[in-house]
Amino acid sequence: EVQLVESGGGLVQPGGSLLLSCAASGFAFSTYSMNWVRQAPGKGLEWVSAIDSSGRNASYADSVKDRFSCSRDNAKNITYLQMNSLKPEDTAIYYCAKAPGWSQRGQGTQVTVSA
């Protein structure tokens, strides 16, 4: 059974940083790309970032490019999302998901950016 557990969310001031983690189990983590998606209050899911199985290649939505960085540790079955220069519009529940798509995702972690 695929299990994904996100952590690291919280309340941060604009301009601050957070590091999200996603612990994976129940599948061959090192052979799958991983996605990060988010859902802001009252909105649908928005793709944020993807990282390939090796961790060498990552891609980002325009809205987070140059501020967020995705990485992974295949030895620990964890993927990370480093979020810098956070803005109020980054407020959302953040989910990691097993690619392809994001139907298989965790319970999410809340990120709130507010002064």
All heavy atoms as an XYZ file, in Angstrom:
859
protein
N       0.844     -1.190      0.000
C       0.000      0.000      0.000
C       0.886      1.249      0.000
O       1.784      1.391      0.823
C      -0.890      0.010      1.231
C      -1.781      1.227      1.349
C      -2.503      1.285      2.690
O      -2.280      0.403      3.537
O      -3.270      2.224      2.908
N       0.598      2.142     -0.929
C       1.345      3.396     -0.996
C       1.001      4.266      0.209
O      -0.167      4.498      0.505
C       1.014      4.141     -2.291
C       1.627      5.536     -2.285
C       1.482      3.343     -3.509
N       2.031      4.715      0.907
C       1.833      5.658      2.008
C       2.779      6.843      1.814
O       3.971      6.658      1.563
C       2.084      4.994      3.361
C       1.006      4.012      3.772
C       1.022      3.689      5.240
O       2.060      3.666      5.867
N      -0.153      3.450      5.812
N       2.217      8.030      1.942
C       2.976      9.263      1.815
C       2.600     10.163      2.984
O       1.417     10.420      3.212
C       2.656      9.954      0.487
C       3.014      9.157     -0.765
C       2.290      9.695     -1.983
C       4.520      9.170     -0.990
N       3.594     10.605      3.734
C       3.349     11.409      4.925
C       4.153     12.700      4.836
O       5.385     12.680      4.902
C       3.716     10.642      6.205
C       3.444     11.518      7.428
C       2.938      9.332      6.298
N       3.436     13.796      4.671
C       4.070     15.105      4.591
C       4.231     15.715      5.987
O       3.412     15.457      6.884
C       3.244     16.071      3.737
C       2.994     15.622      2.309
C       1.703     14.834      2.161
O       1.181     14.328      3.179
O       1.213     14.719      1.027
N       5.254     16.529      6.136
C       5.469     17.242      7.397
C       6.250     18.511      7.115
O       6.781     18.689      6.010
C       6.218     16.361      8.399
O       7.475     15.985      7.889
N       6.299     19.381      8.110
C       7.101     20.589      8.005
C       6.334     21.867      7.763
O       6.921     22.943      7.721
N       5.033     21.758      7.601
C       4.244     22.966      7.400
C       4.140     23.785      8.667
O       4.593     23.381      9.739
N       3.549     24.958      8.529
C       3.366     25.827      9.675
C       3.022     27.229      9.269
O       2.721     27.493      8.099
N       3.093     28.134     10.242
C       2.825     29.552     10.013
C       4.162     30.275      9.861
O       5.054     30.126     10.712
C       2.048     30.118     11.194
C       1.813     31.628     11.211
C       0.972     32.067     10.019
C       1.166     32.049     12.529
N       4.287     31.044      8.808
C       5.527     31.769      8.554
C       5.190     33.154      8.036
O       4.162     33.347      7.374
C       6.417     30.982      7.562
C       5.745     30.830      6.217
C       7.794     31.599      7.429
N       6.052     34.109      8.331
C       5.838     35.463      7.843
C       6.243     35.578      6.377
O       7.095     34.808      5.904
C       6.659     36.449      8.666
C       6.174     36.588     10.103
C       6.908     37.687     10.848
O       7.996     38.106     10.467
N       6.310     38.153     11.939
N       5.658     36.519      5.668
C       6.100     36.753      4.276
C       7.608     36.965      4.208
O       8.179     37.640      5.064
C       5.330     38.010      3.874
C       4.091     37.970      4.716
C       4.533     37.387      6.031
N       8.215     36.332      3.211
C       9.661     36.393      3.066
C      10.388     35.279      3.777
O      11.602     35.107      3.588
N       9.670     34.523      4.577
C      10.281     33.434      5.331
C      10.463     32.168      4.509
O      10.161     32.128      3.310
N      10.941     31.137      5.197
C      11.244     29.860      4.544
C      10.664     28.698      5.345
O      10.489     28.786      6.570
C      12.762     29.657      4.438
O      13.357     30.649      3.643
N      10.377     27.630      4.635
C       9.969     26.368      5.245
C      10.553     25.223      4.440
O      10.718     25.351      3.211
C       8.443     26.223      5.277
C       7.652     26.980      6.347
C       6.153     26.809      6.099
C       8.011     26.517      7.741
N      10.820     24.120      5.113
C      11.258     22.902      4.446
C      10.210     21.826      4.697
O       9.990     21.427      5.841
C      12.612     22.435      4.974
C      13.113     21.097      4.433
C      13.376     21.198      2.927
C      14.374     20.651      5.167
N       9.557     21.406      3.627
C       8.596     20.325      3.715
C       9.286     19.005      3.417
O      10.171     18.936      2.560
C       7.449     20.533      2.731
C       6.678     21.854      2.828
C       5.497     21.835      1.854
C       6.233     22.146      4.235
N       8.837     17.961      4.094
C       9.347     16.616      3.859
C       8.188     15.696      3.537
O       7.060     15.929      3.978
C      10.074     16.095      5.097
O      11.164     16.909      5.440
N       8.492     14.657      2.801
C       7.486     13.647      2.462
C       8.145     12.284      2.577
O       9.052     11.968      1.790
C       6.953     13.881      1.058
S       5.941     12.534      0.422
N       7.698     11.514      3.546
C       8.220     10.168      3.747
C       7.343      9.169      3.000
O       6.119      9.172      3.175
C       8.255      9.837      5.229
N       7.968      8.352      2.182
C       7.233      7.420      1.328
C       7.496      5.980      1.741
O       8.590      5.630      2.193
C       7.648      7.620     -0.123
N       6.480      5.160      1.564
C       6.616      3.726      1.810
C       5.590      2.974      0.996
O       4.628      3.558      0.478
C       6.451      3.408      3.301
O       5.162      3.758      3.755
N       5.808      1.659      0.854
C       4.839      0.814      0.164
C       5.028      0.693     -1.334
O       4.210      0.063     -2.008
N       6.082      1.297     -1.852
C       6.391      1.162     -3.276
C       7.880      1.417     -3.474
O       8.567      1.866     -2.563
C       5.549      2.130     -4.116
C       5.822      3.605     -3.886
C       6.575      4.339     -4.778
C       5.300      4.255     -2.769
C       6.818      5.688     -4.572
C       5.534      5.600     -2.546
C       6.298      6.325     -3.452
N       8.355      1.115     -4.671
C       9.776      1.270     -4.993
C      10.080      2.740     -5.266
O      10.155      3.193     -6.413
C      10.128      0.412     -6.189
N      10.269      3.481     -4.193
C      10.386      4.942     -4.247
C      11.425      5.404     -5.264
O      11.173      6.340     -6.033
C      10.749      5.455     -2.859
C      10.954      6.936     -2.768
C       9.867      7.806     -2.770
C      12.231      7.474     -2.675
C      10.051      9.180     -2.677
C      12.437      8.837     -2.575
C      11.337      9.693     -2.581
N      12.568      4.766     -5.294
C      13.669      5.245     -6.134
C      13.416      5.101     -7.620
O      14.189      5.611     -8.434
C      14.959      4.522     -5.762
O      14.839      3.135     -6.045
N      12.341      4.417     -7.996
C      12.035      4.227     -9.410
C      10.910      5.135     -9.906
O      10.536      5.062    -11.077
C      11.661      2.769     -9.707
O      10.421      2.448     -9.064
C      12.744      1.811     -9.229
N      10.378      5.974     -9.040
C       9.264      6.838     -9.412
C       9.609      8.315     -9.310
O      10.248      8.754     -8.342
C       8.045      6.576     -8.523
C       7.305      5.322     -8.885
C       7.666      4.100     -8.335
C       6.255      5.353     -9.798
C       7.002      2.938     -8.683
C       5.583      4.198    -10.140
C       5.962      2.988     -9.581
O       5.290      1.843     -9.930
N       9.149      9.083    -10.271
C       9.136     10.531    -10.103
C       8.116     10.881     -9.035
O       7.178     10.111     -8.778
C       8.755     11.214    -11.413
O       9.713     10.975    -12.420
N       8.313     12.042     -8.444
C       7.397     12.518     -7.405
C       6.940     13.930     -7.740
O       7.684     14.729     -8.312
C       8.082     12.517     -6.041
C       8.486     11.143     -5.528
S       7.093     10.064     -5.165
C       6.357     10.906     -3.752
N       5.709     14.213     -7.388
C       5.137     15.540     -7.579
C       4.827     16.191     -6.243
O       4.521     15.498     -5.260
C       3.823     15.455     -8.374
C       4.024     15.180     -9.832
O       4.876     15.796    -10.479
N       3.251     14.264    -10.370
N       4.884     17.496     -6.213
C       4.309     18.286     -5.136
C       3.166     19.106     -5.741
O       3.330     19.722     -6.800
C       5.338     19.234     -4.520
C       6.319     18.574     -3.610
C       7.550     18.095     -3.943
C       6.170     18.327     -2.208
N       8.169     17.559     -2.838
C       7.342     17.701     -1.746
C       5.153     18.588     -1.280
C       7.539     17.316     -0.417
C       5.340     18.215      0.047
C       6.527     17.592      0.472
N       2.031     19.089     -5.067
C       0.886     19.888     -5.480
C       0.363     20.622     -4.246
O       0.708     20.260     -3.112
C      -0.233     19.013     -6.103
C       0.256     18.348     -7.378
C      -0.731     17.978     -5.122
N      -0.441     21.622     -4.477
C      -1.004     22.368     -3.349
C      -2.450     22.747     -3.640
O      -2.870     22.811     -4.800
C      -0.183     23.615     -3.045
C      -0.207     24.672     -4.133
C       0.771     25.811     -3.789
N       0.752     26.859     -4.809
C       1.567     27.904     -4.803
N       2.477     28.063     -3.829
N       1.490     28.827     -5.763
N      -3.176     23.005     -2.569
C      -4.561     23.445     -2.691
C      -4.799     24.616     -1.760
O      -4.764     24.473     -0.532
C      -5.531     22.305     -2.368
C      -6.975     22.667     -2.639
C      -7.883     21.453     -2.670
O      -7.602     20.427     -2.064
N      -8.978     21.558     -3.409
N      -5.004     25.765     -2.360
C      -5.302     26.972     -1.596
C      -6.774     26.969     -1.189
O      -7.588     26.281     -1.818
C      -4.980     28.203     -2.431
N      -7.120     27.716     -0.160
C      -8.514     27.741      0.297
C      -9.473     28.097     -0.841
O      -9.283     29.103     -1.540
C      -8.510     28.831      1.370
C      -7.112     28.863      1.869
C      -6.249     28.551      0.685
N     -10.461     27.261     -1.059
C     -11.473     27.519     -2.065
C     -11.051     27.292     -3.501
O     -11.803     27.633     -4.427
N      -9.866     26.716     -3.700
C      -9.367     26.502     -5.064
C      -9.055     25.026     -5.303
O      -9.035     24.226     -4.373
C      -8.113     27.348     -5.285
C      -8.368     28.856     -5.212
C      -7.167     29.652     -5.646
C      -7.448     31.144     -5.648
N      -6.270     31.935     -6.111
N      -8.792     24.703     -6.545
C      -8.455     23.332     -6.899
C      -6.985     23.031     -6.682
O      -6.211     23.896     -6.257
N      -6.608     21.808     -6.974
C      -5.217     21.411     -6.850
C      -4.361     22.105     -7.903
O      -4.761     22.210     -9.061
C      -5.079     19.895     -6.994
C      -5.532     19.047     -5.804
C      -5.566     17.576     -6.186
C      -4.628     19.268     -4.606
N      -3.200     22.555     -7.482
C      -2.261     23.222     -8.374
C      -0.926     22.475     -8.310
O      -0.365     22.295     -7.225
C      -2.053     24.674     -7.942
C      -1.000     25.411     -8.753
C      -0.597     26.757     -8.152
O      -0.898     26.999     -6.957
O       0.016     27.568     -8.870
N      -0.415     22.072     -9.466
C       0.888     21.437     -9.506
C       1.959     22.468     -9.148
O       1.949     23.601     -9.627
C       1.154     20.855    -10.890
C       2.538     20.317    -11.037
C       3.036     19.146    -10.550
C       3.618     20.968    -11.715
N       4.359     19.015    -10.878
C       4.742     20.126    -11.607
C       3.749     22.171    -12.390
C       5.975     20.444    -12.154
C       4.977     22.490    -12.954
C       6.075     21.633    -12.817
N       2.916     22.059     -8.316
C       3.971     22.956     -7.846
C       5.335     22.553     -8.393
O       6.076     23.385     -8.911
C       4.020     22.964     -6.294
C       5.216     23.760     -5.787
C       2.719     23.515     -5.723
N       5.654     21.258     -8.265
C       6.997     20.828     -8.638
C       6.992     19.335     -8.905
O       6.131     18.603     -8.403
C       7.975     21.144     -7.502
O       9.289     20.712     -7.816
N       7.977     18.908     -9.681
C       8.182     17.486     -9.932
C       9.672     17.203     -9.896
O      10.485     18.071    -10.237
C       7.598     17.089    -11.278
N      10.009     15.996     -9.494
C      11.409     15.579     -9.500
C      11.475     14.165    -10.047
O      10.616     13.327     -9.731
C      12.023     15.686     -8.094
C      13.542     15.455     -8.149
C      11.336     14.756     -7.101
C      14.272     15.893     -6.893
N      12.476     13.919    -10.886
C      12.555     12.591    -11.486
C      13.101     11.581    -10.487
O      13.488     11.929     -9.371
C      13.362     12.635    -12.786
C      14.858     12.871    -12.580
O      15.308     13.004    -11.427
O      15.580     12.931    -13.592
N      13.110     10.325    -10.880
C      13.458      9.255     -9.947
C      14.891      9.365     -9.436
O      15.170      9.007     -8.293
C      13.245      7.882    -10.593
O      14.017      7.760    -11.774
N      15.778      9.905    -10.260
C      17.180     10.019     -9.852
C      17.423     11.220     -8.944
O      18.426     11.269     -8.232
C      18.065     10.139    -11.090
O      17.906     11.408    -11.692
N      16.535     12.188     -9.028
C      16.727     13.429     -8.282
C      17.559     14.452     -9.025
O      17.784     15.553     -8.517
N      17.975     14.110    -10.234
C      18.848     15.030    -10.973
C      18.080     16.124    -11.707
O      18.637     17.161    -12.046
C      19.712     14.244    -11.961
C      20.835     13.458    -11.306
C      21.825     12.933    -12.337
N      21.251     11.857    -13.128
C      21.372     10.565    -12.814
N      22.016     10.211    -11.729
N      20.849      9.637    -13.593
N      16.810     15.871    -11.948
C      16.032     16.831    -12.720
C      14.750     17.194    -11.992
O      13.977     16.309    -11.604
C      15.679     16.241    -14.091
C      16.907     15.900    -14.888
O      17.640     16.784    -15.335
N      17.169     14.607    -15.057
N      14.533     18.474    -11.815
C      13.313     18.968    -11.182
C      12.707     20.067    -12.039
O      13.417     20.761    -12.773
C      13.603     19.491     -9.784
N      11.413     20.197    -11.963
C      10.713     21.252    -12.690
C       9.743     21.941    -11.734
O       9.346     21.363    -10.709
C       9.976     20.688    -13.911
O       9.100     19.649    -13.520
N       9.372     23.186    -12.100
C       8.594     24.021    -11.195
C       7.535     24.814    -11.941
O       7.734     25.205    -13.090
C       9.518     25.006    -10.461
C      10.635     24.318     -9.728
C      11.868     24.110    -10.324
C      10.439     23.842     -8.436
C      12.893     23.437     -9.657
C      11.451     23.175     -7.754
C      12.672     22.979     -8.386
O      13.672     22.312     -7.715
N       6.435     25.064    -11.247
C       5.442     25.983    -11.776
C       6.032     27.388    -11.817
O       6.897     27.734    -10.987
C       4.198     25.973    -10.885
N       5.585     28.184    -12.764
C       6.104     29.551    -12.875
C       5.913     30.336    -11.577
O       6.733     31.186    -11.226
C       5.408     30.285    -14.023
C       5.877     29.795    -15.384
O       6.923     29.116    -15.454
O       5.187     30.082    -16.385
N       4.846     30.038    -10.874
C       4.519     30.786     -9.660
C       5.518     30.556     -8.522
O       5.570     31.367     -7.591
C       3.107     30.425     -9.179
O       3.017     29.030     -8.944
N       6.298     29.486     -8.602
C       7.243     29.197     -7.518
C       8.682     29.111     -8.006
O       9.605     28.940     -7.190
C       6.869     27.886     -6.784
C       5.429     27.936     -6.306
C       7.116     26.658     -7.644
N       8.882     29.210     -9.293
C      10.220     29.082     -9.855
C      11.151     30.103     -9.234
O      10.774     31.249     -9.000
C      10.146     29.269    -11.367
C      11.345     28.748    -12.138
C      11.087     28.806    -13.640
C      10.000     27.845    -14.053
N       9.774     27.829    -15.518
N      12.359     29.701     -8.959
C      13.414     30.536     -8.344
C      13.189     30.783     -6.856
O      14.014     31.447     -6.215
C      13.551     31.879     -9.071
C      13.946     31.730    -10.521
O      14.703     30.790    -10.830
O      13.483     32.541    -11.349
N      12.092     30.267     -6.310
C      11.857     30.383     -4.867
C      11.812     29.024     -4.177
O      12.221     28.900     -3.026
C      10.540     31.120     -4.596
C      10.501     32.545     -5.125
C       9.253     33.280     -4.652
N       8.017     32.654     -5.128
C       7.058     32.195     -4.320
N       7.180     32.281     -3.005
N       5.952     31.648     -4.830
N      11.312     28.023     -4.883
C      11.191     26.680     -4.323
C      12.222     25.760     -4.949
O      12.597     25.934     -6.114
C       9.800     26.107     -4.592
C       8.666     26.737     -3.829
C       8.818     27.928     -3.127
C       7.416     26.138     -3.824
C       7.772     28.506     -2.432
C       6.349     26.699     -3.138
C       6.532     27.888     -2.444
N      12.632     24.750     -4.172
C      13.588     23.773     -4.675
C      13.197     22.381     -4.176
O      12.984     22.187     -2.970
C      14.990     24.123     -4.194
O      15.923     23.155     -4.622
N      13.120     21.466     -5.113
C      12.710     20.104     -4.790
C      13.926     19.177     -4.833
O      14.769     19.302     -5.729
C      11.654     19.641     -5.794
S      10.912     18.057     -5.412
N      14.006     18.273     -3.873
C      15.098     17.310     -3.849
C      14.580     15.996     -3.274
O      13.428     15.914     -2.836
C      16.272     17.847     -3.023
O      15.867     18.067     -1.681
N      15.418     14.989     -3.281
C      15.008     13.703     -2.731
C      16.224     12.952     -2.235
O      17.345     13.168     -2.703
C      14.249     12.872     -3.766
C      15.052     12.449     -4.952
C      14.147     11.884     -6.055
N      13.531     10.629     -5.656
C      12.441     10.128     -6.263
N      11.884     10.775     -7.262
N      11.937      8.966     -5.853
N      15.981     12.056     -1.275
C      16.999     11.160     -0.745
C      16.458      9.745     -0.933
O      15.618      9.280     -0.141
C      17.259     11.468      0.729
C      18.382     10.644      1.324
O      18.671      9.551      0.790
O      18.959     11.072      2.330
N      16.920      9.072     -1.960
C      16.393      7.743     -2.265
C      16.808      6.698     -1.234
O      16.154      5.662     -1.103
C      16.812      7.310     -3.660
C      15.993      7.993     -4.748
O      14.927      8.554     -4.478
N      16.497      7.970     -5.968
N      17.863      6.957     -0.501
C      18.280      6.026      0.548
C      17.311      6.065      1.730
O      17.151      5.070      2.445
C      19.691      6.351      1.017
N      16.669      7.216      1.920
C      15.740      7.380      3.044
C      14.276      7.384      2.608
O      13.384      7.492      3.446
C      16.037      8.686      3.779
C      17.405      8.723      4.442
C      17.620     10.031      5.185
C      18.969     10.066      5.880
N      19.196     11.350      6.595
N      14.038      7.295      1.305
C      12.663      7.342      0.770
C      11.948      8.634      1.166
O      10.787      8.621      1.607
C      11.842      6.132      1.243
C      12.195      4.859      0.516
O      13.168      4.817     -0.246
N      11.446      3.811      0.754
N      12.644      9.739      1.021
C      12.080     11.036      1.379
C      12.278     12.014      0.228
O      13.341     12.038     -0.401
C      12.739     11.615      2.652
C      12.480     10.701      3.847
C      12.202     13.015      2.950
C      13.163     11.174      5.131
N      11.268     12.817     -0.020
C      11.413     13.937     -0.924
C      11.163     15.228     -0.150
O      10.402     15.235      0.819
C      10.479     13.826     -2.150
O      10.755     14.888     -3.047
C       9.016     13.879     -1.751
N      11.831     16.280     -0.572
C      11.788     17.551      0.141
C      11.318     18.673     -0.782
O      11.534     18.637     -1.987
C      13.175     17.926      0.661
C      13.797     16.910      1.569
C      14.702     15.971      1.073
C      13.497     16.884      2.925
C      15.296     15.037      1.906
C      14.086     15.947      3.771
C      14.975     15.029      3.252
O      15.549     14.101      4.082
N      10.719     19.683     -0.177
C      10.407     20.908     -0.904
C      10.884     22.076     -0.039
O      10.285     22.373      0.998
C       8.906     21.025     -1.186
C       8.512     22.192     -2.083
C       9.044     21.994     -3.506
C       6.995     22.366     -2.115
N      11.967     22.687     -0.471
C      12.479     23.866      0.215
C      11.784     25.091     -0.356
O      11.841     25.336     -1.562
C      13.990     23.980      0.018
C      14.603     25.245      0.606
C      14.535     25.263      2.123
O      14.900     24.286      2.770
N      14.074     26.372      2.691
N      11.132     25.842      0.513
C      10.348     26.993      0.076
C      10.946     28.253      0.687
O      10.974     28.393      1.913
C       8.886     26.831      0.494
C       8.264     25.521      0.042
S       6.489     25.437      0.332
C       6.464     25.543      2.105
N      11.403     29.133     -0.161
C      12.010     30.396      0.271
C      11.187     31.569     -0.250
O      10.374     31.415     -1.158
C      13.442     30.500     -0.249
C      14.346     29.395      0.254
O      14.206     28.927      1.389
N      15.284     28.969     -0.576
N      11.435     32.731      0.334
C      10.758     33.964     -0.095
C       9.250     33.756     -0.189
O       8.614     34.125     -1.177
C      11.320     34.443     -1.443
O      12.705     34.643     -1.370
N       8.699     33.171      0.837
C       7.276     32.819      0.813
C       6.387     34.053      0.755
O       6.705     35.107      1.341
C       6.936     31.964      2.022
C       7.381     30.499      1.889
C       7.443     29.817      3.246
C       6.449     29.748      0.960
N       5.283     33.896      0.044
C       4.312     34.963     -0.156
C       2.957     34.529      0.409
O       2.680     33.327      0.490
C       4.158     35.261     -1.645
C       5.448     35.596     -2.363
C       5.209     35.761     -3.854
C       6.485     36.072     -4.608
N       6.253     36.217     -6.068
N       2.093     35.465      0.737
C       0.769     35.094      1.229
C       0.021     34.168      0.263
O      -0.714     33.273      0.701
C       0.066     36.440      1.391
C       1.174     37.390      1.682
C       2.320     36.920      0.855
N       0.236     34.353     -1.030
C      -0.449     33.509     -2.010
C       0.089     32.082     -2.052
O      -0.450     31.232     -2.765
C      -0.379     34.135     -3.405
C       1.002     34.538     -3.872
C       1.302     36.018     -3.622
O       0.963     36.540     -2.522
O       1.889     36.643     -4.541
N       1.155     31.790     -1.316
C       1.630     30.416     -1.179
C       0.854     29.650     -0.115
O       1.064     28.439      0.047
C       3.120     30.398     -0.821
C       4.005     30.942     -1.930
O       3.747     30.623     -3.108
O       4.950     31.693     -1.616
N      -0.021     30.327      0.609
C      -0.819     29.669      1.632
C      -1.676     28.575      1.012
O      -2.444     28.834      0.073
C      -1.720     30.695      2.353
O      -0.891     31.612      3.079
C      -2.679     29.992      3.321
N      -1.514     27.354      1.511
C      -2.218     26.200      0.932
C      -1.888     24.962      1.752
O      -0.996     24.978      2.601
C      -1.786     25.984     -0.521
N      -2.617     23.906      1.458
C      -2.221     22.578      1.924
C      -1.321     21.995      0.839
O      -1.689     21.993     -0.340
C      -3.433     21.673      2.163
C      -4.349     22.276      3.220
C      -2.969     20.285      2.607
C      -5.649     21.523      3.406
N      -0.165     21.512      1.254
C       0.814     20.969      0.315
C       0.827     19.448      0.422
O       0.897     18.883      1.527
C       2.207     21.536      0.608
C       2.364     22.950      0.132
C       1.728     23.999      0.788
C       3.125     23.244     -0.999
C       1.850     25.309      0.335
C       3.249     24.554     -1.457
C       2.601     25.571     -0.783
O       2.724     26.862     -1.245
N       0.794     18.819     -0.731
C       0.775     17.375     -0.820
C       1.946     16.882     -1.677
O       2.256     17.495     -2.701
C      -0.497     16.879     -1.498
C      -1.793     17.294     -0.867
C      -2.418     18.480     -1.235
C      -2.425     16.480      0.071
C      -3.634     18.861     -0.682
C      -3.652     16.846      0.632
C      -4.238     18.031      0.248
O      -5.449     18.399      0.797
N       2.520     15.760     -1.290
C       3.408     15.065     -2.216
C       2.605     13.922     -2.823
O       1.651     13.404     -2.214
C       4.667     14.547     -1.529
S       4.400     13.253     -0.316
N       2.974     13.552     -4.027
C       2.227     12.539     -4.750
C       3.157     11.677     -5.568
O       4.148     12.158     -6.126
C       1.198     13.204     -5.662
N       2.799     10.429     -5.657
C       3.542      9.473     -6.484
C       3.118      9.672     -7.934
O       1.933      9.618     -8.257
C       3.239      8.045     -6.014
C       3.790      6.921     -6.865
C       3.434      5.573     -6.250
C       3.756      4.415     -7.166
N       2.735      4.300     -8.235
N       4.077      9.955     -8.777
C       3.787     10.135    -10.195
C       3.455      8.784    -10.828
O       3.858      7.738    -10.310
C       4.985     10.775    -10.880
N       2.702      8.770    -11.940
C       2.217      9.955    -12.654
C       0.991     10.562    -11.990
O       0.234      9.869    -11.289
C       1.869      9.408    -14.035
C       1.512      7.977    -13.783
C       2.392      7.525    -12.665
N       0.803     11.826    -12.195
C      -0.356     12.515    -11.641
C      -0.220     12.734    -10.155
O       0.890     12.750     -9.604
N      -1.358     12.911     -9.482
C      -1.342     13.160     -8.045
C      -2.537     12.524     -7.348
O      -2.946     12.963     -6.285
C      -1.275     14.658     -7.724
C      -2.008     15.548     -8.658
C      -3.322     15.878     -8.648
C      -1.432     16.227     -9.786
N      -3.593     16.725     -9.676
C      -2.464     16.957    -10.396
C      -0.140     16.296    -10.325
C      -2.248     17.743    -11.524
C       0.071     17.076    -11.444
C      -0.983     17.788    -12.030
N      -3.076     11.489     -7.926
C      -4.184     10.808     -7.264
C      -3.712     10.055     -6.026
O      -4.446      9.919     -5.048
C      -4.881      9.857     -8.233
O      -3.979      8.882     -8.702
N      -2.483      9.581     -6.061
C      -1.906      8.914     -4.894
C      -1.058      9.930     -4.156
O       0.107     10.178     -4.504
C      -1.058      7.708     -5.312
C      -1.886      6.565     -5.871
C      -1.038      5.365     -6.237
O      -0.161      5.418     -7.093
N      -1.293      4.244     -5.581
N      -1.646     10.546     -3.153
C      -0.959     11.579     -2.397
C      -1.221     11.405     -0.914
O      -2.093     10.642     -0.504
C      -1.422     12.972     -2.843
C      -2.896     13.264     -2.675
C      -3.236     14.648     -3.248
N      -4.640     14.982     -3.056
C      -5.590     14.724     -3.938
N      -5.308     14.111     -5.069
N      -6.837     15.076     -3.694
N      -0.446     12.132     -0.108
C      -0.590     12.025      1.326
C      -1.734     12.862      1.858
O      -2.573     13.352      1.103
N      -1.720     13.055      3.175
C      -2.797     13.810      3.829
C      -2.539     15.314      3.773
O      -3.422     16.108      4.046
C      -2.954     13.363      5.286
C      -1.999     14.018      6.289
C      -0.551     13.605      6.120
O      -0.239     12.615      5.451
N       0.348     14.356      6.742
N      -1.330     15.683      3.425
C      -0.995     17.090      3.253
C      -0.479     17.742      4.526
O      -0.662     17.235      5.636
N       0.172     18.880      4.335
C       0.640     19.687      5.456
C       0.288     21.146      5.167
O       0.480     21.633      4.055
C       2.147     19.491      5.704
O       2.539     20.175      6.885
C       2.990     19.960      4.528
N      -0.249     21.816      6.163
C      -0.733     23.182      5.979
C       0.426     24.172      6.046
O       1.227     24.149      6.982
C      -1.755     23.528      7.069
C      -2.242     24.962      7.039
C      -3.141     25.256      5.864
O      -4.096     24.522      5.590
N      -2.869     26.351      5.146
N       0.471     25.045      5.069
C       1.420     26.157      5.055
C       0.611     27.452      5.041
O      -0.235     27.648      4.165
C       2.344     26.089      3.826
C       3.182     27.359      3.702
C       3.234     24.855      3.903
N       0.861     28.283      6.016
C       0.183     29.579      6.099
C       1.227     30.679      6.130
O       2.120     30.678      6.989
C      -0.703     29.664      7.357
O      -1.651     28.596      7.348
C      -1.442     30.992      7.410
N       1.125     31.591      5.184
C       2.056     32.714      5.085
C       1.290     33.984      5.417
O       0.419     34.416      4.663
C       2.691     32.808      3.687
C       3.749     33.919      3.670
C       3.291     31.482      3.276
N       1.600     34.548      6.560
C       0.847     35.703      7.041
C       1.683     36.488      8.028
O       2.461     35.919      8.797
C      -0.453     35.238      7.701
O      -1.132     36.340      8.277
N       1.481     37.795      8.006
C       2.160     38.654      8.967
C       1.409     38.655     10.296
O       1.880     39.188     11.288
C       2.279     40.073      8.421
